[in-house]
Amino acid sequence: MLLVSFVSACGGGDDDDHTAGADDDDTEDDDTDADGDLNDDLDDDSADDDTGDDDTAIADDWVAPWPQSAVEPRDYDETGVPGPLRLKAQDYDLWHLENHQPFYGGTVGVRFTDASRAAVESYFDWNDSSEWTGLYLVSQAMRYYVTGDAQAKENAIRIVNTLSGYLHVNGKTGFLSRYWGQQDPLIYPGDAWCDAPEQDRCHHIETGPYAGDFWWGRNEPRHVQRLVLRDVDGVRSGGRRAHARCDPRGRHRNSRYTARRLLVDSGRGRPADGRGAARHRPDARDVDTHRLSHHGIRPVQNRTPKVVEGRPPHDTSLAEHQHDEPVYGINFGNCLTHELWYNLLRLGRAYFSDDDFAFYLSVFNTQAHSFTRLSHNAFFNGVYMGQSDYAPGKAADPYQTQLEEDLGDFRPAPLFRYYLAARDPLAYTLDPLSVFLSDLMDQYPFLEQIMGGIEYQASDAFPVSEQCSTDFLFQRNPFQIGACGSDHPEIVNPGVDYLIAYWMAVYHKFLSIHQ
């Protein structure tokens, strides 16, 4: 659903065919049939004042009715010499483009044959590709909105089409695949591997429009809701943000059509209004239903949530069902939570009443972003600064200071796997609750099956330079004190973590090109 939203934001160029005449290819379009036109024999752009196709009855100068208050004013100063954070982002943007989106564009990790990184041995980490691909889409939408870079726009349009494939390759309405790729030996070990009983998420396709491809994800109906609500968060974040960033006036109709199909097919859209654009105006009931479903499907291993005083009468369940992982978890639940809350608060400013928005903001601050605040997590920090009640402080503002510190400490591209020794015991204080719980589980092992394993950890988060190597840094525990990882310069993570945190900060004007 995120995917659709984006094409509308960044689409253009005669359905991406790059000519002014009849459509000249069938590979890059994004509408309903092979090449995207409802009438394949005609090109509709010859008399128009824009570059999008006219497959709907909407005038070219039609402006979408949604409020623009949730979109940052486009008044960025991109003049001058790029600073170290921007140069690092440019390296990550290029590295991802050239190495981490093979086949149809989904984000994956890369294992090279050796440390020279001259030849690919295989691709890995496609299990969560839908999420990271969606967040990569967000980063490119924000990058384009800020810089006007044509490459960022091209990246965004391409990834929208990629995510459309994730949604449709499996042939199941409302079912988002975790990955979609070719049956290539670099990523697909073969049919025998895919058909093995333990590979119940692998599905190869031998006939039809996706013949020669495979997709990854659970096939049983009971997993459809789980996949759409949990794994689509990155996709949802990308589409909605991309649409607002790349096409805030809503002029590109093919993109809107693509977004509509994604929203409707994934079960989150509302009926079209007859003008070719989905009207997805989230209200408190929509958001609450999603929130409860999203968190109700995950194991609960946290403390009893607080109940917010004075919540609106229509909302009777969100606070009680708020399930965020404590500092003793692996943090991925908090990552998903922040993806969702960014959009909830952003759209809530435009669509909710003042009282409703105040309620959701209170829930975010007291439950979703409480123990994660200022935990050396540039992504969580950016969500809080961009959408909560953050107000820039004076010179010693701790949020701005930590944001710059964390992005500065982030390793440069390529983000290869590294080893970290156990942290110096003199450099941290043990968190007493982690000690108590870990010792209690040693005494009563059955508790670990109920609550999940808990290790001793620090009371304060470690800086980014002392956090463990992983596919997406901001979903891992920043309080870990034990040794972790291994030195493998030939194994490279995608770097979406830096890209989403950096471009979000720039989009919200917490960073400039000079930093």
Buried (B, 14 or more C-beta within 10 A) or exposed (E): BBBBBBBBBBBBBBBBBEEEEBBEEEEBBBBEEEBBBBEEEEBBBEEEEEBBBBBBEBEBEBEBEBEBEBBBEEEBEEEEEBEEBBEBBBBBBEBBBEBBBBBBBBBBBBBBEEEEBEEBEBBBBBBBBBBBBBBBBBBBBBBBBBBEBEBBBBBBBBBBBBBBBBBBBBEBEBBBBBBBBBBBEBBBBEEEEBEEEEEEBBBBBEEEEBEEBBBBBBBEEEBBBBBBBBBBBBBBBBBBBBBBBBBBEBBBBBBBBBBBBBBBBBBBBBEBEEEBBBBBEBBBEBBBBBBBBBBEBBEBBBEEBBEBEEBBEEBEEBBEBBBBBBBBBBBBBBBBBBBBBBBBBBBBBBBBEEEBBBBBBBBBBBBBBEBBBBBBBBBBBBBBBBBBEBEEEEEEBEBBEBBBBBBBBBBEBBBBBBEBEEBEEEEBEEBEBBBEBBEEBEEEEEBBEEBBBBBBBBEBBBBBEBBBBBBBBBBBBBBBBEEBBEEBBBBBBBBBBBBBBBBBBBBBBBBBBEB
